[in-house]
Amino acid sequence: MSVILETSLGEITIDLFTDERPRSCLNFLKLCKIKYYNFSLFYSVQRNLVAQTGDPTGTGKGGESIYGKLYGEQAKFFEMEQAPRMKHSRAGLVSMVNNGQNMHGSQFFITLADNLDYLDGKHTVFGEVAEGMDVLMEINEAYCDEDNRPYKDIRIYHTIVLDDPYDDPDGLEVPDKSPEPTKEQLDTVRIGADEEVDDFKGMTEEEVREILEEKEAKANAQILEMVGDLPDAEVKPEDNVLFVCKLNPVTTDEDLEVIFSRFGTIISCEVIRDHKTKESLQYAFIEFEKNEDCESAYFKMDNVLIDDRRIHVDFSQSVAKLHGKGKDEKKSEEVKEKYVIRDRLTRQDNRYDLVFDDDDDDDKKKKSKKKKKHKERKQSESESDDESGAIVDQVALEEKTDARVDHGVQYTELNLHGEHAGKRRIVGIPGRKSQNITTTEIGGTDTAHHQRGQS
């Protein structure tokens, strides 16, 4: 009592529990016999849980039992079998799917893991996978979307009944050959089961490795462009620049230029040094005028002994000189035009004072504003001094003859007129016992003159 399922991934042989689940086994065997499952999809594959199939529509909402085929719509489903109790204890068990009303139709699933106890009592176990567990595990590893539907179709192409202990019911029509799939069955938006998705088929390992390395290099270039280390992901290093490494620390730019100049004209030759200590980092870049000269130096100077060191020569992969010549070239030029060198001839040191032109205009405006404020302040101060002088002119000092001497100090009371009228001011001259005070009018202003007297 076995059935072979020929799938798009391989064959799966199922042994049926005909003694424990007679109705479920009869339903499954007769559906396989009339080729009802042909071209059915595994429409739901939940990794390490179940792989569900048996619906000709491929939606999970269709299908009917063999009794519905024989007796009509009222027999579309049949009641589930619960005795004897059988558990979903291991991978490879085959169960009929519960339609939500403890009824079964044509849909079934195969378990993909052990100890799925929460499925017990809800679905009817009626068989197990005898052969083809490797195919089942391959189904388990299928890539699926959020609805657990495989991106590449997995289909049951054909079913073969090896042993059928049940007689065919009356009215059962068994086809002589497998029917052709309908358009609805083959209509899918997924990758077809027979479509080849292996891009490396027929390639050698070396070709595959080159393709993968190229893809990885492009991905890395895009990352470097996003972080700003590359001006453009498509930028390529110049073909006329050599990279020389493993140099002796004592080797200088002039030494390398003399040695490599025999291959052609050298535009630049630079040994890279530490920017603080100025010590050689033991590698250099040599730029030739012609690409042919660069190639000739590459082939002839690799592993050559220079200053007791065997150097290594390769084409440069650096694009530092090209930085800013890609997509951002215009932006960099606009920024550079804003910088000017101010007072380069008059400065004492060699440092450059880089400023914005706009900043110079702002500084001039600020200075002019300061000058205006300073002038206004001076004018206000002069006006205040004139006003104070006028006040002094208006003040009249009136002498009073009431002079008194106290403790050897003679005090004179003065009456103030004008704005200071009503106020009194006492002037004291310490150290003198007597003092004669007279008043003289000068230019309309009373001024007190003090004359010394003798005691």
C-alpha positions, 0 to 999 in steps of 0.5 A: 500500500504505497504511492510514489509522488514524482515531484519537480525535485525528485521522487517521494514514496509514501506508505499508507496506514490502511488499517488505522485510517481506512477512509483517508487512505481510500480517498488518497489512493483513488485521487492518485489513481485518477491523477487528481494530484497531477501538477498540484503545487506545494503552495505552502512550505513552512520551514521545519513545520509542514509542506502543504499540497493537494489543491489543484487550484494552488490557492489552499482554498480548493480541492474535494474528496473522491466522494465528492467526485462520485456523489456530488457537492454534498459529499465534497468533504468527509469526517476526520478519523480520530481513532486510534490516536496517532501523533505527529511525532516525527518528520515525514508523516503525511496528514489530511488537512482539516478544513476548519470543521473537522472535515477532510477533502483532498489537501494533505501535508507532510511534516518537516520536523519532529514532535509537532504535538500541537497538530495532534487531534486536529489533522488525521495522520494516514501515512509516512514517507518511506523513501525520498527524505532528501527530497523532502529536506530540499523542499524544506530549504526552499526560499519562500515569501511572507505567505510561505509560498516558494518563489520557485514552483514545486509541483507534483508531476505524476502519481503512481499507485504501487499497491491498492487494497481497495476496490474501485467504487462504482462510477470511478473513471480511471484515465488511461494516461496522465491528462495534460495540465490546464492553463490555470494550473500552469499559470503562475507569476513565480519561477517555473518548476522547469525554468533554469535559474542556475546562472553558472551552469556549464561554467568552470570554477575559475569562470564562476570565481571571476564573476563572483569577484567582479560582483563583490568588487562592484558592491564594495565600490558602491559602498565606498562611493556612499561613504565618500572614499570614491568619487564614483563607483565606476571610476578606474585607476590610471593606466600609466601609474606604477605602484612600487613597494618593499622599498628600503627606507633609505631609497629616495624619490630621486633614486627611483626616478633615475632607475625608472627613467630609462623606460620613458619620461616620468611625470612624477615620482613620489615615495610616500612618507609619514606626514609627521616624522617624514620617514619613508613608508617603503612604497611609492607611486611613479607616473609615466607619460605613456602607458607603453612605458609603464607596461614595460617597467612593470614587466622588467622591474618586478623583483629587482634588487634596489638598495639591498631590497627586492622590490615588488611592482604592480599597476596602481589601484589608487584613485586619490588623484582622481578624487573630485573628477567624477560626479562631484566635479562641478561642486568641487570647482564651485567651492574652490573658486570661493577661496582666495589668497590674501596678502600673500606678498606682504605676509612674513611667513609662508602660510596661506590665509584662505578666506571667503570673498563674501567674508571680506565684504562682511568684514568691510561692512562691519568696520564701516559700521564701527567707524560710524558708531565711533563718530556718533559717540564723539559727537554726542560727547561734544554736545554733552560738554557744551551743555555742561558749560552752559550750565556752569555759565548760568550758575551764579555764586552769591557771597554771603558775609556769614563766615564762621570759624570752627576748629580752625576751619573757616566755612563760606556758604554759597548760594547757587542760582539757575538750575541749582537754585535753592541748594547750598554748598559749604566750602571749607579751607582747613588749617586757617583761622580766618579768611577774607572773601570778596565777590567779583562779577566777571562776564555776568557771573559771580565768582568768589575770590578768597584772600588770605588774612592774618590771624 
